[in-house]
Amino acid sequence: METGLAVRGRPFGVLSESNLPPFNQSVLEVLALIEDEITDVEENALVGFSNLKDLNLDFNRLTHVRQSWFNGLEKLGFLTLSNNRIAQIDHGCFRNMPRLLLLSLEDNSLSFLDPDWFFGQSRLYYLYLGGNNIKTIPPSTFKNVRPFEIYLQDSALSCLDQRVLWRQELLSTFYVSGSSMTTVHDDMPHRLGWAISINDNDYKQYKVQSISIEVPYFYFCVKLHQVRNEKSFFWMFDSRDAVPRDKTKHIPWLCDEVLSSLTASPIHVSLSRFVAIATNDHVLPDKRDPGYQRYREKCRQVWEHNMGVTVPLKDNSTLQLVSMGLGNTSKADVAILVDDASGMLLVSDVEYARGDPSERTPKCTMPREFGSNVTKHLLAIGYFWDRGPEHNKARVPP
């Protein structure tokens, strides 16, 4: 049984060795000082807690996390500093805690992530970084760690470099969300709520990676079946524009929830390049209509823009989310791009699925051959438009 001490509601101000409750510090394994109005921690104030494994300083008034706070805490495995006012962290702040497994910095005032914070943290498996004002994440941020789970919900990100998650073979859950997104029309972020969750199931023979996407009025899911080398796609409309719709639900299982509500099977596609556009257009033009060109142009804009919220997938392809909105409106078309190659000129075409005109779904297609020696594949699952829950079904392109 672990020995612990919890103090709540005591106004410490600056935490020091002298104002800590009298206790045999060397035997303590858990220390929780919650809602204690702590503004700072004196150097070496915790040095006597040599066997401490779990330190909780949630709901205080900390603004600057200093490396000197953690002198002597080499056995610390769990550190939670959530719900403070932290805007600054010392370089290499946590490097003297080689056994650190979990770090929570949720609901603070951080505006960026520094790769140096995680230097030497080879066992840091759980990172909770959501609820901050993080606007940028350098590609090398997680190069020194191999986390199992990363949470970045409610961020200020409008784009994400795919290299942030490169070579993260152990990552089983990644969740990121924001309230603005890069648009294909300019470099200014467009106000639009979004969320992406990646969940890996590597259990025995299954090896399925699920990617869940939420944008206003729309869910989109990709399942990557690594053993069969196959992707499946499905989507669902929703009457609500809030993102995420339900913060109490565990986002990695959203794909399974959407799949269970479909009235048709998901689409299984061997082609590896496509664009899907979620649009609020209620009437789509016929191929002979002058407005048809607008949809061709949207495909071209997405492929040539090459910027957005981008994540790598286990089959070496990438998934990118980008807004197609103009102006400061939260209602806009959203494009989802999956690609396994780059640097090739796009030549797009738009065709329609066969069947009843009221059920038509236009799709962007790519000529199979491009140039003399390049074979390219592009499949758009479609332009999707909101026509109510009775149309929440997958439609397979011809």
C-alpha positions in Angstrom: 0.0 0.0 0.0 1.3 3.4 -1.0 1.8 6.1 1.7 0.3 9.4 0.7 -0.6 12.9 1.8 -3.3 15.2 0.4 -3.9 18.8 1.3 -6.8 20.8 -0.1 -7.8 24.4 0.4 -4.8 25.6 2.3 -3.4 28.9 1.0 0.3 28.1 0.7 1.3 30.9 -1.6 4.9 30.1 -2.3 5.4 26.4 -1.4 8.5 25.9 0.8 9.9 23.1 3.0 8.9 25.2 6.1 5.2 25.6 5.3 4.6 21.9 4.3 2.8 19.9 6.9 5.1 18.0 9.3 5.5 14.5 7.9 8.2 12.0 7.3 8.9 13.1 3.7 11.1 10.2 2.8 8.3 7.6 3.2 5.7 9.4 1.2 5.0 8.0 -2.3 2.0 10.2 -3.2 1.7 14.0 -2.6 -1.4 15.9 -3.6 -1.7 19.6 -3.0 -4.9 20.7 -4.8 -6.6 24.1 -4.7 -4.0 25.4 -2.3 -3.4 28.8 -4.1 0.2 27.8 -4.7 1.9 30.5 -6.9 5.5 29.1 -6.9 7.7 26.4 -5.4 11.0 27.2 -3.7 14.1 25.5 -4.9 14.7 22.2 -3.1 11.3 22.4 -1.3 10.5 18.8 -2.3 14.1 17.4 -2.2 13.2 15.4 0.9 10.5 13.4 -0.9 13.1 10.9 -2.3 10.6 8.0 -2.7 7.8 10.1 -4.2 6.1 8.4 -7.2 3.0 10.7 -7.7 2.9 14.5 -7.4 -0.4 16.4 -8.0 -0.4 20.2 -8.0 -3.7 20.6 -9.9 -6.0 23.7 -9.5 -3.4 26.1 -8.2 -2.0 29.4 -9.5 1.3 28.3 -10.9 2.6 30.3 -13.9 6.2 29.2 -14.5 7.4 25.6 -14.0 11.0 25.5 -12.9 13.4 22.6 -13.1 14.6 23.3 -9.5 11.2 22.2 -8.2 12.0 18.6 -9.0 15.4 18.2 -7.5 15.7 14.8 -5.8 12.5 13.4 -7.4 14.3 10.7 -9.5 11.5 8.1 -8.7 8.6 10.3 -9.8 6.4 8.5 -12.3 3.2 10.7 -12.4 3.2 14.5 -12.5 0.0 16.4 -12.9 0.0 20.2 -13.2 -3.4 20.8 -14.8 -5.7 23.7 -14.2 -3.1 26.3 -13.3 -2.0 29.4 -15.3 1.3 27.9 -16.6 2.6 29.9 -19.6 6.3 29.1 -19.2 8.4 25.9 -18.6 12.1 25.8 -18.1 14.2 24.1 -20.8 14.9 20.5 -19.9 12.5 20.9 -17.0 11.7 17.2 -16.5 15.0 15.7 -17.6 16.0 14.7 -14.0 13.0 12.4 -13.7 14.0 9.3 -15.7 11.0 7.3 -14.5 8.3 9.7 -15.5 5.4 7.8 -17.1 2.6 10.4 -17.2 2.7 14.2 -17.5 -0.5 16.3 -17.4 -0.3 20.0 -18.4 -4.0 20.3 -19.3 -6.0 23.5 -19.0 -3.1 26.0 -18.7 -1.9 28.9 -20.8 0.8 27.3 -22.9 1.1 28.7 -26.4 3.7 26.3 -27.8 5.4 23.0 -27.2 9.2 22.8 -26.7 11.0 19.6 -27.7 13.5 20.2 -25.0 10.8 19.7 -22.3 10.8 16.0 -23.1 14.5 15.5 -23.5 15.6 12.2 -22.0 12.1 11.0 -21.3 12.3 7.6 -22.8 9.5 6.2 -20.5 7.1 9.1 -20.9 4.1 7.2 -22.2 1.1 9.4 -21.4 1.0 13.1 -22.4 -2.1 15.3 -21.5 -1.6 18.7 -23.2 -5.2 19.7 -24.0 -7.0 22.9 -23.0 -4.0 25.2 -23.8 -3.5 28.0 -26.3 -1.0 25.9 -28.3 -0.7 27.5 -31.7 2.4 25.6 -33.0 4.1 22.3 -32.5 7.6 21.9 -34.0 8.1 18.7 -36.0 10.7 17.5 -33.6 8.6 17.9 -30.5 8.2 14.2 -29.7 11.4 12.9 -31.2 12.9 12.0 -27.8 9.8 10.2 -26.5 7.8 7.2 -27.6 4.3 7.9 -26.0 1.4 5.5 -26.0 -1.2 8.3 -25.8 -1.2 12.1 -26.6 -4.1 14.4 -26.0 -4.3 17.9 -27.5 -7.9 18.7 -27.4 -9.2 22.3 -27.3 -6.0 23.7 -28.8 -5.4 26.9 -30.8 -3.9 24.8 -33.7 -5.1 25.6 -37.2 -2.6 23.3 -39.0 -0.4 20.4 -38.0 2.8 19.1 -39.6 2.7 15.4 -40.4 6.3 15.0 -39.1 5.1 15.7 -35.5 3.9 12.0 -35.4 6.5 10.4 -37.6 8.1 7.2 -36.3 5.8 7.0 -33.4 5.3 3.2 -33.6 4.1 2.8 -30.1 1.4 5.5 -30.3 -2.0 4.0 -29.8 -4.2 7.1 -29.2 -3.8 10.6 -30.5 -6.5 13.2 -30.1 -6.3 16.8 -31.3 -9.0 19.4 -31.7 -9.3 23.1 -32.4 -11.6 26.0 -33.3 -9.9 27.3 -36.4 -8.4 25.7 -39.5 -6.2 26.6 -42.4 -8.2 27.4 -45.6 -7.2 26.7 -49.2 -7.8 30.3 -50.1 -5.2 32.1 -48.0 -2.8 31.7 -45.0 -5.3 33.1 -42.5 -6.9 30.5 -40.2 -10.7 30.1 -40.8 -13.0 29.8 -37.8 -14.2 26.3 -37.8 -14.4 23.6 -35.1 -12.6 20.3 -35.8 -11.3 17.2 -34.1 -9.2 14.2 -35.2 -8.6 11.0 -33.3 -6.3 8.2 -34.2 -6.7 4.9 -32.4 -4.6 1.7 -33.0 -5.8 -1.8 -32.3 -2.7 -4.0 -32.7 -4.3 -7.0 -31.0 -3.0 -10.2 -32.5 -4.2 -10.6 -36.1 -6.5 -7.6 -36.3 -4.1 -4.6 -36.5 -6.7 -1.9 -37.4 -6.0 1.8 -37.2 -9.1 4.0 -36.9 -9.2 7.7 -37.7 -12.2 9.7 -36.6 -12.9 13.2 -37.9 -15.5 15.6 -36.6 -16.4 18.9 -38.3 -19.7 20.8 -38.0 -22.7 18.6 -39.1 -20.4 15.8 -40.2 -18.5 12.7 -39.1 -15.9 11.0 -41.3 -14.1 7.7 -40.4 -11.2 5.8 -42.0 -10.3 2.3 -40.9 -6.9 1.1 -42.1 -6.7 -2.7 -42.1 -3.0 -3.3 -41.9 -3.0 -7.1 -42.5 -5.2 -6.8 -45.6 -3.6 -3.5 -46.7 -7.0 -2.0 -47.2 -8.8 1.2 -46.2 -12.5 1.5 -45.6 -14.4 4.8 -45.4 -17.8 5.8 -44.0 -19.5 9.0 -42.9 -22.6 10.3 -41.2 -24.4 13.6 -41.0 -25.4 15.3 -37.8 -27.8 18.2 -37.1 -25.4 19.8 -34.6 -22.5 22.1 -35.4 -20.7 21.8 -32.1 -17.3 20.0 -32.2 -16.9 17.7 -30.4 -20.6 16.9 -30.1 -20.2 15.0 -26.8 -17.1 15.6 -24.6 -18.1 12.8 -22.3 -17.6 10.1 -25.0 -14.2 8.5 -25.6 -13.4 9.8 -29.0 -11.4 6.8 -30.3 -14.6 4.7 -30.4 -16.5 7.2 -32.5 -15.8 5.2 -35.7 -17.5 2.2 -34.3 -20.4 4.3 -33.2 -20.8 5.8 -36.7 -20.4 2.4 -38.4 -23.2 0.9 -36.2 -25.6 3.6 -37.4 -25.1 3.1 -41.2 -27.7 1.4 -43.3 -25.1 0.2 -45.9 -21.6 -1.3 -45.8 -18.6 0.9 -45.6 -16.6 1.5 -48.8 -13.5 -0.6 -49.3 -11.0 0.9 -51.7 -7.7 -0.3 -53.0 -6.8 3.1 -54.6 -4.7 5.1 -52.2 -5.3 8.8 -53.2 -8.5 10.6 -52.9 -10.3 13.8 -51.8 -13.6 13.9 -49.9 -15.5 17.2 -49.5 -18.2 17.7 -46.9 -20.5 20.5 -48.3 -23.7 22.2 -47.3 -24.8 22.4 -50.9 -28.3 20.9 -51.2 -28.4 20.8 -55.0 -25.3 19.6 -56.9 -25.0 20.5 -60.6 -25.3 18.1 -63.5 -22.2 17.4 -65.4 -23.5 19.6 -68.2 -24.2 22.5 -65.8 -21.8 25.4 -65.7 -21.6 25.0 -62.0 -20.0 21.7 -62.5 -16.6 23.3 -63.0 -16.7 24.6 -59.4 -16.4 21.1 -58.1 -13.5 20.3 -60.3 -11.8 23.4 -59.1 -12.3 22.5 -55.5 -10.5 19.2 -56.0 -7.6 21.0 -57.6 -7.4 23.6 -54.8 -7.2 20.9 -52.2 -4.4 18.9 -53.9 -2.4 22.0 -54.8 -2.7 23.7 -51.4 -0.8 21.0 -49.5 -1.4 22.5 -46.0 -3.7 21.7 -43.2 -4.1 19.4 -40.2 -2.0 16.5 -41.4 -1.3 13.2 -39.7 0.7 10.1 -41.0 -1.0 6.7 -41.1 0.5 3.3 -40.5 0.6 2.4 -44.2 2.9 5.4 -44.9 0.0 7.4 -46.4 -1.2 10.8 -44.9 -4.5 12.2 -44.0 -5.1 16.0 -44.2 -8.0 18.2 -43.1 -8.4 21.7 -44.6 -11.2 24.3 -44.7 -12.6 25.6 -48.0 -14.3 28.5 -46.3 -14.2 32.2 -47.2 -14.6 34.9 -44.6 -15.3 34.6 -40.9 -18.1 32.0 -41.0 -18.2 28.7 -39.1 -20.2 27.1 -42.0 -17.9 26.0 -44.7 -17.0 23.1 -46.9 -14.3 20.9 -45.4 -11.9 18.8 -47.5 -10.3 15.5 -46.4 -7.4 14.3 -48.4 -5.6 11.0 -48.2 -2.4 10.7 -50.2 0.5 8.3 -50.5 2.7 10.5 -52.8 3.6 14.1 -53.3 5.0 16.5 -55.8 2.8 15.4 -58.7 0.7 17.7 -60.8 -3.0 17.1 -60.2 -5.4 16.7 -63.2 -8.9 16.2 -61.8 -12.2 15.3 -63.2 -15.6 15.1 -61.6 -18.1 12.3 -62.3 -21.3 11.1 -60.6 -22.4 7.9 -59.1 -25.0 6.1 -61.1 -28.5 5.7 -59.9 -31.4 7.9 -58.9 -30.6 11.6 -59.5 -31.7 12.5 -56.0 -29.1 10.1 -54.7 -26.3 11.2 -56.9 -22.9 11.7 -55.3 -20.2 13.4 -57.4 -16.7 12.0 -57.2 -13.3 13.3 -58.2 -11.4 10.8 -60.3 -7.8 10.8 -61.5 -6.6 9.4 -64.8 -4.8 6.1 -64.2 -1.8 7.1 -66.3 -0.1 10.4 -66.1 2.9 11.2 -68.3 5.0 8.3 -69.7 5.9 6.4 -66.6 3.8 7.6 -63.7 0.7 5.8 -62.5 -1.5 7.8 -60.3 -4.6 6.9 -58.3 -7.2 9.3 -57.1 -10.6 8.4 -55.7 -13.0 10.9 -54.1 -15.5 9.2 -51.9 -17.7 12.1 -52.8 -19.0 15.5 -52.1 -21.3 15.0 -49.2 -24.2 17.3 -48.4 -26.6 17.5 -45.5 -30.0 16.0 -46.3 -31.0 14.7 -42.9 -30.4 11.5 -40.9 -32.5 9.4 -43.3 -29.6 9.6 -45.8 -26.9 8.6 -43.4 -25.6 5.7 -45.5 -22.5 4.9 -47.4 -22.8 5.0 -51.2 -20.3 3.0 -53.2 -18.9 4.7 -56.4 -19.1 2.7 -59.6 
